[in-house]
Amino acid sequence: MSANTSHTEKELDLSNAGRGVWLVKVPKYIANKWEKAPGNIEVGKLKITKNPGQKAEVSLKLSEAVLALKESGEEEIPKQHRLDVTTVTRQMLGVFSHVTPSASSDAIVPETEKLFMEGRIVQKLECRPYADNCYMKLKLESIKRASVPQRQVQQLDRVVQNFKPVSDHKHNIEYAEKKKAEGKKMRDDRNAVQDMLFAAFEKHQYYNIRDLVKITRQPIVYLKEILNEVCNYNLKNPHRNMWELKPEYRHYKEEEKPTDNTSKKGNESEDD
């Protein structure tokens, strides 16, 4: 194994590899009891009954010490259980244990982590309770707890200041009503649109595209086609992003400058 990998080599003890072991599945309430139980008490007894010509019957009886590990308000659990046995044939399953050395060890030679193979799984067992009154009562309480809704109605004794949710905002509603009242924009005749543009540019020299859309009520793509024919688009300040008529379409009135003859006549009249 290369030194760059994050895995390290460890020895595996295979002295118990030939030992057959059981894989037992127990109900959750038994597993919870066994987790709470200290290591110095008996948790139960396993009984194997062999009948001639039949499969062996396996049963589990929980100890009184385990049954006594009950919190206030907790229901009693069944004491007697049967174990259904299934032989493992097409799978290779094993049980391994991992021993980590304690940090307070004062050994001269430091201990390393140890891996052991405890055995090969030969049978699977599923622990099932008998359908007695104790189990039925336990199951009923479990169903009741599961059916309680997580969200419950709570009565308030004072007014809570918060914002009520709305399906749509006011400005969206106003915009939708405006669009509905205006209707869909239809393309008018090109000459009619040009006349509207010329009339608008007689009032102002520069317009942005939004104002021209409002004035002509034309689709913006169609309006830009006409503007490119009769207008110039300014890219520089001070009228950046504004439209202006091309020089050949402008008809601005220029202020008349007084001629020299007029000024001379005025001077002669003053001399008189």
Secondary structure, 3 states (H helix, E strand, C coil): CCCCCCCCCCCEECCCCCCEEEEEECCHHHHHHHHHCCCCCCCEEEEEECCCCCCCEEEEEECHHHHCCCCCCCCCCCCEEEEEEEECCCCCCEEEEEECCCCCCCCCCCCCCEEEEEEEEEEEEEEEECCCHHHHHHHHHHHHHHHCCCCCCCCCCCCCCCCCCCCCCHHHHHHHHHHHHHCCCCCCCHHHHHHHHHHHHCCCCCECHHHHHHHHCCCHHHHHHHHHHHEEECCCCCCCCCEEECHHHCCCCCCCCCCHHHHHHHHHHHHC
